[in-house]
Amino acid sequence: MPSEKSKKRPVLVQVETPNLIPERDLGTIPVLQAEHLGIDFGGLTAVDDFNIAMGHTEISGLIGPNGAGKTTIFNLLTNVYKPTRGTILLDGYSTAGKSVTEVNKMGIARTFQNIRLFDQMTVEENVLVGFGNAMSTHLLTDLLRLPKHWRQEAEFHEKALELLDIFDMRRYADARAGNLPYGAQRRLEILRALATGPQVLLLDEPAAGMNPAETEELMENIRQIRDRFKIAVLLIEHDMSLVMGVCEVVGVLDYGRIIAKGTPEQIQSDPKVIEAYLGKQGVK
Ligand SMILES: Nc1ncnc2c1ncn2[C@@H]1O[C@H](COP(=O)(O)OP(=O)(O)OP(=O)(O)O)[C@@H](O)[C@H]1O
């Protein structure tokens, strides 16, 4: 069940149809804007006419049946895939032609449906890799190769521990990432993405494999992250308690197209959404 706090919804403002952003984010350009985005794989149109405008501190969700195109949208937004059609602007700048690393440096970080950590490295080292954007390659190499050296690098060491504190994971700093319980690995992936200093954080099924108590905690953590770092969060999730509890705007994808967009309340009562997805899913 969403907490009391989560029931306080922001006022949403219609910007350019069909987009909505929280009123508090008006006055600055959307941090992420995609227009008429689409991709075809051979004869299959995986995503078509996808539009989004996200406010700087907005938490939004993308839901839809398996194969609807959600992860493909993340792959488009991070330039893993080159769009067949459409444009992506990050803080007003086009990401067209940029590499995945360049897009990350411009301010989009993500996690993956299947966790991708450096299993053999420690928890802290995984976070330090995320700081790679903020340090020279030389320093990063030294930090990772020479434990004594990086112990002396108080700034990054402290920053890493502070990030780990978000999920109460400081005690795991020296543990091997691959030895962490599954839920902790998911959280570490979020922290590594955060360490890259994003303006937009994309989370692909962050609650997968978590129990209801962990999911409730994750919901609070996502809000804390947004409030502390003043960033936008876009998440893909099948766990409706998380989506409806934490998201301010929800977009519903079916066969690669957005069929509805609105507040969680609007989405839950939309007959098209119930027919395409929620009816089969069962809202928790
Ligand atoms: N690289 C690719 N080559 C060919 N087809 C692809 C590729 N990537 C995705 N697709 C197809 O695009 C469609 C959308 O897939 P996608 O993984 O984005 O769905 P999804 O909504 O994330 O699903 P799920 O909830 O199961 O993760 C599917 O039909 C998929 O097979």
Ligand as a Chemical Component Dictionary entry (heavy atoms), coordinates in Angstrom:
data_LIG
# 
_chem_comp.id                   LIG 
_chem_comp.type                 NON-POLYMER 
_chem_comp.pdbx_formal_charge   0 
_chem_comp.three_letter_code    LIG 
# 
loop_
_chem_comp_atom.comp_id 
_chem_comp_atom.atom_id 
_chem_comp_atom.alt_atom_id 
_chem_comp_atom.type_symbol 
_chem_comp_atom.charge 
_chem_comp_atom.model_Cartn_x 
_chem_comp_atom.model_Cartn_y 
_chem_comp_atom.model_Cartn_z 
_chem_comp_atom.pdbx_ordinal 
LIG N1  N1  N 0 17.668 -5.537 -30.655 1  
LIG C1  C1  C 0 16.470 -5.959 -31.023 2  
LIG N2  N2  N 0 16.274 -6.593 -32.179 3  
LIG C2  C2  C 0 15.040 -7.021 -32.553 4  
LIG N3  N3  N 0 13.934 -6.867 -31.808 5  
LIG C3  C3  C 0 14.064 -6.243 -30.626 6  
LIG C4  C4  C 0 15.330 -5.748 -30.153 7  
LIG N4  N4  N 0 15.150 -5.169 -28.947 8  
LIG C5  C5  C 0 13.831 -5.289 -28.665 9  
LIG N5  N5  N 0 13.197 -5.918 -29.664 10 
LIG C6  C6  C 0 11.757 -6.219 -29.744 11 
LIG O1  O1  O 0 11.077 -5.018 -29.419 12 
LIG C7  C7  C 0 9.896  -5.320 -28.675 13 
LIG C8  C8  C 0 9.918  -4.567 -27.373 14 
LIG O2  O2  O 0 10.838 -5.189 -26.473 15 
LIG P1  P1  P 0 11.198 -4.578 -25.045 16 
LIG O3  O3  O 0 12.266 -5.439 -24.459 17 
LIG O4  O4  O 0 11.479 -3.141 -25.180 18 
LIG O5  O5  O 0 9.849  -4.775 -24.251 19 
LIG P2  P2  P 0 9.539  -4.495 -22.715 20 
LIG O6  O6  O 0 8.300  -3.694 -22.678 21 
LIG O7  O7  O 0 10.741 -3.922 -22.063 22 
LIG O8  O8  O 0 9.253  -5.957 -22.173 23 
LIG P3  P3  P 0 9.497  -6.614 -20.710 24 
LIG O9  O9  O 0 8.450  -6.050 -19.791 25 
LIG O10 O10 O 0 9.288  -8.077 -20.980 26 
LIG O11 O11 O 0 10.897 -6.290 -20.314 27 
LIG C9  C9  C 0 9.845  -6.833 -28.515 28 
LIG O12 O12 O 0 9.033  -7.358 -29.526 29 
LIG C10 C10 C 0 11.288 -7.232 -28.691 30 
LIG O13 O13 O 0 11.398 -8.553 -29.164 31 
# 
loop_
_chem_comp_bond.comp_id 
_chem_comp_bond.atom_id_1 
_chem_comp_bond.atom_id_2 
_chem_comp_bond.value_order 
_chem_comp_bond.pdbx_ordinal 
LIG N1  C1  SING 1  
LIG C1  N2  SING 2  
LIG C1  C4  DOUB 3  
LIG N2  C2  DOUB 4  
LIG C2  N3  SING 5  
LIG N3  C3  DOUB 6  
LIG C3  C4  SING 7  
LIG C3  N5  SING 8  
LIG C4  N4  SING 9  
LIG N4  C5  DOUB 10 
LIG C5  N5  SING 11 
LIG N5  C6  SING 12 
LIG C6  O1  SING 13 
LIG C6  C10 SING 14 
LIG O1  C7  SING 15 
LIG C7  C8  SING 16 
LIG C7  C9  SING 17 
LIG C8  O2  SING 18 
LIG O2  P1  SING 19 
LIG P1  O3  DOUB 20 
LIG P1  O4  SING 21 
LIG P1  O5  SING 22 
LIG O5  P2  SING 23 
LIG P2  O6  DOUB 24 
LIG P2  O7  SING 25 
LIG P2  O8  SING 26 
LIG O8  P3  SING 27 
LIG P3  O9  DOUB 28 
LIG P3  O10 SING 29 
LIG P3  O11 SING 30 
LIG C9  O12 SING 31 
LIG C9  C10 SING 32 
LIG C10 O13 SING 33 
# 
